[in-house]
Amino acid sequence: MGSIEVSTTIDRPVDEVFRLVSHIENNPKWSSMVLEARQTTPGPPGLGTKGTTTGKCLGMHLETELEITEFEKDVRFAYRSIAGPVERWGRVTFELVDTGTRIGIEVGGDTKGFFKVADPIVLRVAKRQLQADLDTLKEMMEARLL
């Protein structure tokens, strides 16, 4: 599987956007692809923090264990899967701009089995859905719902 990138600008301070997005348990509030998410290690998010997500892709429910592999407060964090049906990784960046925070998300992975055959479809669907989810995050944060 290749990678996909999406971005948007949210009219909120960088520290607020970073704090919300870096806490894995907030993902179901704005991402339609994440049904459940929880941090499994104690303390605030940081390098080495682990969590699990239950998501849906092409109608299938997938549980994945993730680990934060890079963490720079208010700048970026990255993660990778350490257990689950799809090996995946992601990087989320945050940048101060005139109108608030520019957030960029890049995700990718290495698929196997059914997902390997469906790669082109998965990439198209995932990019469209990830952008829609990022737009939802923007709308909810700007409306002060999150």
Disulfide bonds with the S-S distance in Angstrom:
none
